[in-house]
Amino acid sequence: MIPSHVVDACLSHIDSNSMRAAYYRENVYGPRVKVMEEWSDFIDLQLKAVVTNFNEHSPLIEVITAIIS
């Protein structure tokens, strides 16, 4: 499970307390990068599934293929 303060950082939510916001900005960078990499991997898998299940000559497939290659 992803801690809520990391989720907030990934969504660019800003804490109203400036001291806490500065602390989170410094301390959640590594976890935020990990979450965003996992999200990117998930999206890549979904796009590949779409490519696998659709007609090769669809304009959408051409766009998706360009994105994932």
mmCIF file of the N, C-alpha and C atoms, coordinates in Angstrom:
data_MODEL
# 
_entry.id   MODEL 
# 
loop_
_atom_site.group_PDB 
_atom_site.id 
_atom_site.type_symbol 
_atom_site.label_atom_id 
_atom_site.label_alt_id 
_atom_site.label_comp_id 
_atom_site.label_asym_id 
_atom_site.label_entity_id 
_atom_site.label_seq_id 
_atom_site.pdbx_PDB_ins_code 
_atom_site.Cartn_x 
_atom_site.Cartn_y 
_atom_site.Cartn_z 
_atom_site.occupancy 
_atom_site.B_iso_or_equiv 
_atom_site.pdbx_formal_charge 
_atom_site.auth_seq_id 
_atom_site.auth_comp_id 
_atom_site.auth_asym_id 
_atom_site.auth_atom_id 
_atom_site.pdbx_PDB_model_num 
ATOM 1   N N  . MET A 1 1  ? 0.846  -1.181 0.000   1.00 0.00 ? 1  MET A N  1 
ATOM 2   C CA . MET A 1 1  ? 0.000  0.000  0.000   1.00 0.00 ? 1  MET A CA 1 
ATOM 3   C C  . MET A 1 1  ? 0.887  1.240  0.000   1.00 0.00 ? 1  MET A C  1 
ATOM 4   N N  . ILE A 1 2  ? 0.477  2.219  -0.764  1.00 0.00 ? 2  ILE A N  1 
ATOM 5   C CA . ILE A 1 2  ? 1.249  3.451  -0.885  1.00 0.00 ? 2  ILE A CA 1 
ATOM 6   C C  . ILE A 1 2  ? 0.769  4.440  0.180   1.00 0.00 ? 2  ILE A C  1 
ATOM 7   N N  . PRO A 1 3  ? 1.706  4.990  0.978   1.00 0.00 ? 3  PRO A N  1 
ATOM 8   C CA . PRO A 1 3  ? 1.308  5.956  2.005   1.00 0.00 ? 3  PRO A CA 1 
ATOM 9   C C  . PRO A 1 3  ? 0.607  7.178  1.386   1.00 0.00 ? 3  PRO A C  1 
ATOM 10  N N  . SER A 1 4  ? -0.350 7.719  2.110   1.00 0.00 ? 4  SER A N  1 
ATOM 11  C CA . SER A 1 4  ? -1.160 8.820  1.575   1.00 0.00 ? 4  SER A CA 1 
ATOM 12  C C  . SER A 1 4  ? -0.322 10.055 1.240   1.00 0.00 ? 4  SER A C  1 
ATOM 13  N N  . HIS A 1 5  ? 0.725  10.325 2.014   1.00 0.00 ? 5  HIS A N  1 
ATOM 14  C CA . HIS A 1 5  ? 1.533  11.516 1.707   1.00 0.00 ? 5  HIS A CA 1 
ATOM 15  C C  . HIS A 1 5  ? 2.314  11.338 0.400   1.00 0.00 ? 5  HIS A C  1 
ATOM 16  N N  . VAL A 1 6  ? 2.654  10.101 0.039   1.00 0.00 ? 6  VAL A N  1 
ATOM 17  C CA . VAL A 1 6  ? 3.324  9.842  -1.235  1.00 0.00 ? 6  VAL A CA 1 
ATOM 18  C C  . VAL A 1 6  ? 2.318  10.006 -2.378  1.00 0.00 ? 6  VAL A C  1 
ATOM 19  N N  . VAL A 1 7  ? 1.102  9.507  -2.174  1.00 0.00 ? 7  VAL A N  1 
ATOM 20  C CA . VAL A 1 7  ? 0.044  9.678  -3.184  1.00 0.00 ? 7  VAL A CA 1 
ATOM 21  C C  . VAL A 1 7  ? -0.202 11.168 -3.410  1.00 0.00 ? 7  VAL A C  1 
ATOM 22  N N  . ASP A 1 8  ? -0.306 11.935 -2.338  1.00 0.00 ? 8  ASP A N  1 
ATOM 23  C CA . ASP A 1 8  ? -0.518 13.379 -2.457  1.00 0.00 ? 8  ASP A CA 1 
ATOM 24  C C  . ASP A 1 8  ? 0.617  14.033 -3.235  1.00 0.00 ? 8  ASP A C  1 
ATOM 25  N N  . ALA A 1 9  ? 1.846  13.612 -2.987  1.00 0.00 ? 9  ALA A N  1 
ATOM 26  C CA . ALA A 1 9  ? 2.995  14.168 -3.714  1.00 0.00 ? 9  ALA A CA 1 
ATOM 27  C C  . ALA A 1 9  ? 2.919  13.812 -5.196  1.00 0.00 ? 9  ALA A C  1 
ATOM 28  N N  . CYS A 1 10 ? 2.518  12.588 -5.499  1.00 0.00 ? 10 CYS A N  1 
ATOM 29  C CA . CYS A 1 10 ? 2.391  12.164 -6.897  1.00 0.00 ? 10 CYS A CA 1 
ATOM 30  C C  . CYS A 1 10 ? 1.317  12.961 -7.626  1.00 0.00 ? 10 CYS A C  1 
ATOM 31  N N  . LEU A 1 11 ? 0.294  13.349 -6.904  1.00 0.00 ? 11 LEU A N  1 
ATOM 32  C CA . LEU A 1 11 ? -0.803 14.118 -7.494  1.00 0.00 ? 11 LEU A CA 1 
ATOM 33  C C  . LEU A 1 11 ? -0.565 15.619 -7.406  1.00 0.00 ? 11 LEU A C  1 
ATOM 34  N N  . SER A 1 12 ? 0.623  15.990 -6.929  1.00 0.00 ? 12 SER A N  1 
ATOM 35  C CA . SER A 1 12 ? 1.028  17.394 -6.782  1.00 0.00 ? 12 SER A CA 1 
ATOM 36  C C  . SER A 1 12 ? 0.139  18.168 -5.819  1.00 0.00 ? 12 SER A C  1 
ATOM 37  N N  . HIS A 1 13 ? -0.404 17.478 -4.832  1.00 0.00 ? 13 HIS A N  1 
ATOM 38  C CA . HIS A 1 13 ? -1.156 18.169 -3.789  1.00 0.00 ? 13 HIS A CA 1 
ATOM 39  C C  . HIS A 1 13 ? -0.158 18.872 -2.874  1.00 0.00 ? 13 HIS A C  1 
ATOM 40  N N  . ILE A 1 14 ? -0.494 20.067 -2.464  1.00 0.00 ? 14 ILE A N  1 
ATOM 41  C CA . ILE A 1 14 ? 0.398  20.870 -1.639  1.00 0.00 ? 14 ILE A CA 1 
ATOM 42  C C  . ILE A 1 14 ? -0.188 20.988 -0.243  1.00 0.00 ? 14 ILE A C  1 
ATOM 43  N N  . ASP A 1 15 ? 0.645  20.716 0.747   1.00 0.00 ? 15 ASP A N  1 
ATOM 44  C CA . ASP A 1 15 ? 0.220  20.842 2.137   1.00 0.00 ? 15 ASP A CA 1 
ATOM 45  C C  . ASP A 1 15 ? 0.154  22.325 2.496   1.00 0.00 ? 15 ASP A C  1 
ATOM 46  N N  . SER A 1 16 ? -0.863 22.715 3.229   1.00 0.00 ? 16 SER A N  1 
ATOM 47  C CA . SER A 1 16 ? -1.014 24.122 3.617   1.00 0.00 ? 16 SER A CA 1 
ATOM 48  C C  . SER A 1 16 ? 0.031  24.546 4.647   1.00 0.00 ? 16 SER A C  1 
ATOM 49  N N  . ASN A 1 17 ? 0.622  23.583 5.342   1.00 0.00 ? 17 ASN A N  1 
ATOM 50  C CA . ASN A 1 17 ? 1.679  23.871 6.303   1.00 0.00 ? 17 ASN A CA 1 
ATOM 51  C C  . ASN A 1 17 ? 3.008  23.880 5.541   1.00 0.00 ? 17 ASN A C  1 
ATOM 52  N N  . SER A 1 18 ? 3.639  25.048 5.419   1.00 0.00 ? 18 SER A N  1 
ATOM 53  C CA . SER A 1 18 ? 4.844  25.184 4.595   1.00 0.00 ? 18 SER A CA 1 
ATOM 54  C C  . SER A 1 18 ? 6.014  24.352 5.106   1.00 0.00 ? 18 SER A C  1 
ATOM 55  N N  . MET A 1 19 ? 6.137  24.191 6.416   1.00 0.00 ? 19 MET A N  1 
ATOM 56  C CA . MET A 1 19 ? 7.225  23.365 6.964   1.00 0.00 ? 19 MET A CA 1 
ATOM 57  C C  . MET A 1 19 ? 7.019  21.901 6.597   1.00 0.00 ? 19 MET A C  1 
ATOM 58  N N  . ARG A 1 20 ? 5.811  21.420 6.763   1.00 0.00 ? 20 ARG A N  1 
ATOM 59  C CA . ARG A 1 20 ? 5.506  20.034 6.431   1.00 0.00 ? 20 ARG A CA 1 
ATOM 60  C C  . ARG A 1 20 ? 5.637  19.809 4.918   1.00 0.00 ? 20 ARG A C  1 
ATOM 61  N N  . ALA A 1 21 ? 5.223  20.791 4.130   1.00 0.00 ? 21 ALA A N  1 
ATOM 62  C CA . ALA A 1 21 ? 5.329  20.686 2.670   1.00 0.00 ? 21 ALA A CA 1 
ATOM 63  C C  . ALA A 1 21 ? 6.789  20.565 2.244   1.00 0.00 ? 21 ALA A C  1 
ATOM 64  N N  . ALA A 1 22 ? 7.659  21.355 2.850   1.00 0.00 ? 22 ALA A N  1 
ATOM 65  C CA . ALA A 1 22 ? 9.090  21.281 2.522   1.00 0.00 ? 22 ALA A CA 1 
ATOM 66  C C  . ALA A 1 22 ? 9.666  19.924 2.930   1.00 0.00 ? 22 ALA A C  1 
ATOM 67  N N  . TYR A 1 23 ? 9.274  19.428 4.083   1.00 0.00 ? 23 TYR A N  1 
ATOM 68  C CA . TYR A 1 23 ? 9.729  18.118 4.551   1.00 0.00 ? 23 TYR A CA 1 
ATOM 69  C C  . TYR A 1 23 ? 9.302  17.018 3.584   1.00 0.00 ? 23 TYR A C  1 
ATOM 70  N N  . TYR A 1 24 ? 8.023  17.009 3.202   1.00 0.00 ? 24 TYR A N  1 
ATOM 71  C CA . TYR A 1 24 ? 7.522  15.973 2.298   1.00 0.00 ? 24 TYR A CA 1 
ATOM 72  C C  . TYR A 1 24 ? 8.185  16.057 0.926   1.00 0.00 ? 24 TYR A C  1 
ATOM 73  N N  . ARG A 1 25 ? 8.404  17.276 0.452   1.00 0.00 ? 25 ARG A N  1 
ATOM 74  C CA . ARG A 1 25 ? 9.019  17.452 -0.860  1.00 0.00 ? 25 ARG A CA 1 
ATOM 75  C C  . ARG A 1 25 ? 10.398 16.783 -0.883  1.00 0.00 ? 25 ARG A C  1 
ATOM 76  N N  . GLU A 1 26 ? 11.151 16.930 0.182   1.00 0.00 ? 26 GLU A N  1 
ATOM 77  C CA . GLU A 1 26 ? 12.485 16.338 0.263   1.00 0.00 ? 26 GLU A CA 1 
ATOM 78  C C  . GLU A 1 26 ? 12.441 14.833 0.499   1.00 0.00 ? 26 GLU A C  1 
ATOM 79  N N  . ASN A 1 27 ? 11.517 14.382 1.315   1.00 0.00 ? 27 ASN A N  1 
ATOM 80  C CA . ASN A 1 27 ? 11.538 12.986 1.762   1.00 0.00 ? 27 ASN A CA 1 
ATOM 81  C C  . ASN A 1 27 ? 10.686 12.021 0.956   1.00 0.00 ? 27 ASN A C  1 
ATOM 82  N N  . VAL A 1 28 ? 9.886  12.507 0.057   1.00 0.00 ? 28 VAL A N  1 
ATOM 83  C CA . VAL A 1 28 ? 9.070  11.583 -0.734  1.00 0.00 ? 28 VAL A CA 1 
ATOM 84  C C  . VAL A 1 28 ? 9.529  11.492 -2.184  1.00 0.00 ? 28 VAL A C  1 
ATOM 85  N N  . TYR A 1 29 ? 10.642 12.136 -2.519  1.00 0.00 ? 29 TYR A N  1 
ATOM 86  C CA . TYR A 1 29 ? 11.109 12.100 -3.905  1.00 0.00 ? 29 TYR A CA 1 
ATOM 87  C C  . TYR A 1 29 ? 11.360 10.666 -4.368  1.00 0.00 ? 29 TYR A C  1 
ATOM 88  N N  . GLY A 1 30 ? 12.125 9.892  -3.610  1.00 0.00 ? 30 GLY A N  1 
ATOM 89  C CA . GLY A 1 30 ? 12.427 8.503  -3.991  1.00 0.00 ? 30 GLY A CA 1 
ATOM 90  C C  . GLY A 1 30 ? 11.172 7.646  -4.110  1.00 0.00 ? 30 GLY A C  1 
ATOM 91  N N  . PRO A 1 31 ? 10.318 7.634  -3.080  1.00 0.00 ? 31 PRO A N  1 
ATOM 92  C CA . PRO A 1 31 ? 9.076  6.863  -3.190  1.00 0.00 ? 31 PRO A CA 1 
ATOM 93  C C  . PRO A 1 31 ? 8.177  7.346  -4.322  1.00 0.00 ? 31 PRO A C  1 
ATOM 94  N N  . ARG A 1 32 ? 8.171  8.654  -4.568  1.00 0.00 ? 32 ARG A N  1 
ATOM 95  C CA . ARG A 1 32 ? 7.343  9.193  -5.647  1.00 0.00 ? 32 ARG A CA 1 
ATOM 96  C C  . ARG A 1 32 ? 7.838  8.684  -7.002  1.00 0.00 ? 32 ARG A C  1 
ATOM 97  N N  . VAL A 1 33 ? 9.138  8.671  -7.191  1.00 0.00 ? 33 VAL A N  1 
ATOM 98  C CA . VAL A 1 33 ? 9.708  8.160  -8.442  1.00 0.00 ? 33 VAL A CA 1 
ATOM 99  C C  . VAL A 1 33 ? 9.322  6.698  -8.633  1.00 0.00 ? 33 VAL A C  1 
ATOM 100 N N  . LYS A 1 34 ? 9.404  5.901  -7.556  1.00 0.00 ? 34 LYS A N  1 
ATOM 101 C CA . LYS A 1 34 ? 9.053  4.480  -7.641  1.00 0.00 ? 34 LYS A CA 1 
ATOM 102 C C  . LYS A 1 34 ? 7.586  4.304  -8.042  1.00 0.00 ? 34 LYS A C  1 
ATOM 103 N N  . VAL A 1 35 ? 6.693  5.063  -7.424  1.00 0.00 ? 35 VAL A N  1 
ATOM 104 C CA . VAL A 1 35 ? 5.264  4.971  -7.743  1.00 0.00 ? 35 VAL A CA 1 
ATOM 105 C C  . VAL A 1 35 ? 5.018  5.358  -9.199  1.00 0.00 ? 35 VAL A C  1 
ATOM 106 N N  . MET A 1 36 ? 5.652  6.431  -9.640  1.00 0.00 ? 36 MET A N  1 
ATOM 107 C CA . MET A 1 36 ? 5.436  6.880  -11.016 1.00 0.00 ? 36 MET A CA 1 
ATOM 108 C C  . MET A 1 36 ? 6.003  5.878  -12.029 1.00 0.00 ? 36 MET A C  1 
ATOM 109 N N  . GLU A 1 37 ? 7.114  5.218  -11.697 1.00 0.00 ? 37 GLU A N  1 
ATOM 110 C CA . GLU A 1 37 ? 7.651  4.175  -12.574 1.00 0.00 ? 37 GLU A CA 1 
ATOM 111 C C  . GLU A 1 37 ? 6.699  2.981  -12.644 1.00 0.00 ? 37 GLU A C  1 
ATOM 112 N N  . GLU A 1 38 ? 6.131  2.602  -11.499 1.00 0.00 ? 38 GLU A N  1 
ATOM 113 C CA . GLU A 1 38 ? 5.163  1.507  -11.487 1.00 0.00 ? 38 GLU A CA 1 
ATOM 114 C C  . GLU A 1 38 ? 3.917  1.870  -12.303 1.00 0.00 ? 38 GLU A C  1 
ATOM 115 N N  . TRP A 1 39 ? 3.468  3.111  -12.204 1.00 0.00 ? 39 TRP A N  1 
ATOM 116 C CA . TRP A 1 39 ? 2.321  3.566  -12.976 1.00 0.00 ? 39 TRP A CA 1 
ATOM 117 C C  . TRP A 1 39 ? 2.639  3.513  -14.468 1.00 0.00 ? 39 TRP A C  1 
ATOM 118 N N  . SER A 1 40 ? 3.821  3.948  -14.828 1.00 0.00 ? 40 SER A N  1 
ATOM 119 C CA . SER A 1 40 ? 4.246  3.916  -16.227 1.00 0.00 ? 40 SER A CA 1 
ATOM 120 C C  . SER A 1 40 ? 4.272  2.480  -16.758 1.00 0.00 ? 40 SER A C  1 
ATOM 121 N N  . ASP A 1 41 ? 4.794  1.560  -15.961 1.00 0.00 ? 41 ASP A N  1 
ATOM 122 C CA . ASP A 1 41 ? 4.813  0.144  -16.359 1.00 0.00 ? 41 ASP A CA 1 
ATOM 123 C C  . ASP A 1 41 ? 3.397  -0.388 -16.549 1.00 0.00 ? 41 ASP A C  1 
ATOM 124 N N  . PHE A 1 42 ? 2.487  -0.007 -15.661 1.00 0.00 ? 42 PHE A N  1 
ATOM 125 C CA . PHE A 1 42 ? 1.099  -0.432 -15.765 1.00 0.00 ? 42 PHE A CA 1 
ATOM 126 C C  . PHE A 1 42 ? 0.471  0.079  -17.068 1.00 0.00 ? 42 PHE A C  1 
ATOM 127 N N  . ILE A 1 43 ? 0.685  1.357  -17.367 1.00 0.00 ? 43 ILE A N  1 
ATOM 128 C CA . ILE A 1 43 ? 0.138  1.938  -18.595 1.00 0.00 ? 43 ILE A CA 1 
ATOM 129 C C  . ILE A 1 43 ? 0.713  1.236  -19.818 1.00 0.00 ? 43 ILE A C  1 
ATOM 130 N N  . ASP A 1 44 ? 2.020  0.962  -19.813 1.00 0.00 ? 44 ASP A N  1 
ATOM 131 C CA . ASP A 1 44 ? 2.640  0.241  -20.931 1.00 0.00 ? 44 ASP A CA 1 
ATOM 132 C C  . ASP A 1 44 ? 1.990  -1.124 -21.147 1.00 0.00 ? 44 ASP A C  1 
ATOM 133 N N  . LEU A 1 45 ? 1.733  -1.841 -20.057 1.00 0.00 ? 45 LEU A N  1 
ATOM 134 C CA . LEU A 1 45 ? 1.084  -3.151 -20.178 1.00 0.00 ? 45 LEU A CA 1 
ATOM 135 C C  . LEU A 1 45 ? -0.316 -3.029 -20.762 1.00 0.00 ? 45 LEU A C  1 
ATOM 136 N N  . GLN A 1 46 ? -1.046 -2.003 -20.347 1.00 0.00 ? 46 GLN A N  1 
ATOM 137 C CA . GLN A 1 46 ? -2.399 -1.802 -20.862 1.00 0.00 ? 46 GLN A CA 1 
ATOM 138 C C  . GLN A 1 46 ? -2.368 -1.474 -22.354 1.00 0.00 ? 46 GLN A C  1 
ATOM 139 N N  . LEU A 1 47 ? -1.431 -0.632 -22.763 1.00 0.00 ? 47 LEU A N  1 
ATOM 140 C CA . LEU A 1 47 ? -1.311 -0.292 -24.179 1.00 0.00 ? 47 LEU A CA 1 
ATOM 141 C C  . LEU A 1 47 ? -0.937 -1.512 -25.014 1.00 0.00 ? 47 LEU A C  1 
ATOM 142 N N  . LYS A 1 48 ? -0.033 -2.329 -24.500 1.00 0.00 ? 48 LYS A N  1 
ATOM 143 C CA . LYS A 1 48 ? 0.356  -3.548 -25.219 1.00 0.00 ? 48 LYS A CA 1 
ATOM 144 C C  . LYS A 1 48 ? -0.820 -4.506 -25.340 1.00 0.00 ? 48 LYS A C  1 
ATOM 145 N N  . ALA A 1 49 ? -1.659 -4.568 -24.325 1.00 0.00 ? 49 ALA A N  1 
ATOM 146 C CA . ALA A 1 49 ? -2.850 -5.423 -24.379 1.00 0.00 ? 49 ALA A CA 1 
ATOM 147 C C  . ALA A 1 49 ? -3.806 -4.932 -25.454 1.00 0.00 ? 49 ALA A C  1 
ATOM 148 N N  . VAL A 1 50 ? -3.947 -3.623 -25.571 1.00 0.00 ? 50 VAL A N  1 
ATOM 149 C CA . VAL A 1 50 ? -4.818 -3.059 -26.603 1.00 0.00 ? 50 VAL A CA 1 
ATOM 150 C C  . VAL A 1 50 ? -4.282 -3.414 -27.985 1.00 0.00 ? 50 VAL A C  1 
ATOM 151 N N  . VAL A 1 51 ? -2.981 -3.279 -28.169 1.00 0.00 ? 51 VAL A N  1 
ATOM 152 C CA . VAL A 1 51 ? -2.363 -3.597 -29.456 1.00 0.00 ? 51 VAL A CA 1 
ATOM 153 C C  . VAL A 1 51 ? -2.584 -5.064 -29.799 1.00 0.00 ? 51 VAL A C  1 
ATOM 154 N N  . THR A 1 52 ? -2.460 -5.928 -28.835 1.00 0.00 ? 52 THR A N  1 
ATOM 155 C CA . THR A 1 52 ? -2.612 -7.368 -29.053 1.00 0.00 ? 52 THR A CA 1 
ATOM 156 C C  . THR A 1 52 ? -4.042 -7.733 -29.445 1.00 0.00 ? 52 THR A C  1 
ATOM 157 N N  . ASN A 1 53 ? -5.021 -7.025 -28.909 1.00 0.00 ? 53 ASN A N  1 
ATOM 158 C CA . ASN A 1 53 ? -6.420 -7.397 -29.092 1.00 0.00 ? 53 ASN A CA 1 
ATOM 159 C C  . ASN A 1 53 ? -7.155 -6.670 -30.211 1.00 0.00 ? 53 ASN A C  1 
ATOM 160 N N  . PHE A 1 54 ? -6.482 -5.767 -30.927 1.00 0.00 ? 54 PHE A N  1 
ATOM 161 C CA . PHE A 1 54 ? -7.146 -5.011 -31.983 1.00 0.00 ? 54 PHE A CA 1 
ATOM 162 C C  . PHE A 1 54 ? -6.560 -5.328 -33.350 1.00 0.00 ? 54 PHE A C  1 
ATOM 163 N N  . ASN A 1 55 ? -7.303 -4.958 -34.353 1.00 0.00 ? 55 ASN A N  1 
ATOM 164 C CA . ASN A 1 55 ? -6.879 -5.107 -35.736 1.00 0.00 ? 55 ASN A CA 1 
ATOM 165 C C  . ASN A 1 55 ? -5.612 -4.285 -35.982 1.00 0.00 ? 55 ASN A C  1 
ATOM 166 N N  . GLU A 1 56 ? -4.631 -4.870 -36.633 1.00 0.00 ? 56 GLU A N  1 
ATOM 167 C CA . GLU A 1 56 ? -3.355 -4.201 -36.879 1.00 0.00 ? 56 GLU A CA 1 
ATOM 168 C C  . GLU A 1 56 ? -3.481 -2.957 -37.743 1.00 0.00 ? 56 GLU A C  1 
ATOM 169 N N  . HIS A 1 57 ? -4.535 -2.827 -38.521 1.00 0.00 ? 57 HIS A N  1 
ATOM 170 C CA . HIS A 1 57 ? -4.650 -1.710 -39.451 1.00 0.00 ? 57 HIS A CA 1 
ATOM 171 C C  . HIS A 1 57 ? -5.465 -0.546 -38.895 1.00 0.00 ? 57 HIS A C  1 
ATOM 172 N N  . SER A 1 58 ? -5.823 -0.617 -37.641 1.00 0.00 ? 58 SER A N  1 
ATOM 173 C CA . SER A 1 58 ? -6.575 0.463  -37.011 1.00 0.00 ? 58 SER A CA 1 
ATOM 174 C C  . SER A 1 58 ? -5.662 1.678  -36.805 1.00 0.00 ? 58 SER A C  1 
ATOM 175 N N  . PRO A 1 59 ? -6.153 2.898  -37.086 1.00 0.00 ? 59 PRO A N  1 
ATOM 176 C CA . PRO A 1 59 ? -5.344 4.104  -36.837 1.00 0.00 ? 59 PRO A CA 1 
ATOM 177 C C  . PRO A 1 59 ? -4.936 4.227  -35.368 1.00 0.00 ? 59 PRO A C  1 
ATOM 178 N N  . LEU A 1 60 ? -5.802 3.791  -34.468 1.00 0.00 ? 60 LEU A N  1 
ATOM 179 C CA . LEU A 1 60 ? -5.474 3.830  -33.048 1.00 0.00 ? 60 LEU A CA 1 
ATOM 180 C C  . LEU A 1 60 ? -4.267 2.957  -32.747 1.00 0.00 ? 60 LEU A C  1 
ATOM 181 N N  . ILE A 1 61 ? -4.217 1.796  -33.364 1.00 0.00 ? 61 ILE A N  1 
ATOM 182 C CA . ILE A 1 61 ? -3.097 0.883  -33.143 1.00 0.00 ? 61 ILE A CA 1 
ATOM 183 C C  . ILE A 1 61 ? -1.794 1.508  -33.621 1.00 0.00 ? 61 ILE A C  1 
ATOM 184 N N  . GLU A 1 62 ? -1.834 2.217  -34.714 1.00 0.00 ? 62 GLU A N  1 
ATOM 185 C CA . GLU A 1 62 ? -0.621 2.887  -35.215 1.00 0.00 ? 62 GLU A CA 1 
ATOM 186 C C  . GLU A 1 62 ? -0.107 3.896  -34.202 1.00 0.00 ? 62 GLU A C  1 
ATOM 187 N N  . VAL A 1 63 ? -1.006 4.640  -33.593 1.00 0.00 ? 63 VAL A N  1 
ATOM 188 C CA . VAL A 1 63 ? -0.613 5.636  -32.598 1.00 0.00 ? 63 VAL A CA 1 
ATOM 189 C C  . VAL A 1 63 ? -0.041 4.945  -31.361 1.00 0.00 ? 63 VAL A C  1 
ATOM 190 N N  . ILE A 1 64 ? -0.733 3.925  -30.872 1.00 0.00 ? 64 ILE A N  1 
ATOM 191 C CA . ILE A 1 64 ? -0.273 3.214  -29.677 1.00 0.00 ? 64 ILE A CA 1 
ATOM 192 C C  . ILE A 1 64 ? 1.063  2.535  -29.940 1.00 0.00 ? 64 ILE A C  1 
ATOM 193 N N  . THR A 1 65 ? 1.222  1.930  -31.085 1.00 0.00 ? 65 THR A N  1 
ATOM 194 C CA . THR A 1 65 ? 2.472  1.263  -31.431 1.00 0.00 ? 65 THR A CA 1 
ATOM 195 C C  . THR A 1 65 ? 3.616  2.278  -31.443 1.00 0.00 ? 65 THR A C  1 
ATOM 196 N N  . ALA A 1 66 ? 3.365  3.458  -31.967 1.00 0.00 ? 66 ALA A N  1 
ATOM 197 C CA . ALA A 1 66 ? 4.388  4.510  -31.982 1.00 0.00 ? 66 ALA A CA 1 
ATOM 198 C C  . ALA A 1 66 ? 4.754  4.927  -30.560 1.00 0.00 ? 66 ALA A C  1 
ATOM 199 N N  . ILE A 1 67 ? 3.768  4.983  -29.679 1.00 0.00 ? 67 ILE A N  1 
ATOM 200 C CA . ILE A 1 67 ? 4.019  5.378  -28.293 1.00 0.00 ? 67 ILE A CA 1 
ATOM 201 C C  . ILE A 1 67 ? 4.864  4.350  -27.561 1.00 0.00 ? 67 ILE A C  1 
ATOM 202 N N  . ILE A 1 68 ? 4.563  3.086  -27.725 1.00 0.00 ? 68 ILE A N  1 
ATOM 203 C CA . ILE A 1 68 ? 5.252  2.059  -26.932 1.00 0.00 ? 68 ILE A CA 1 
ATOM 204 C C  . ILE A 1 68 ? 6.540  1.556  -27.571 1.00 0.00 ? 68 ILE A C  1 
ATOM 205 N N  . SER A 1 69 ? 6.847  1.995  -28.760 1.00 0.00 ? 69 SER A N  1 
ATOM 206 C CA . SER A 1 69 ? 8.094  1.518  -29.378 1.00 0.00 ? 69 SER A CA 1 
ATOM 207 C C  . SER A 1 69 ? 9.236  2.474  -29.157 1.00 0.00 ? 69 SER A C  1 
# 
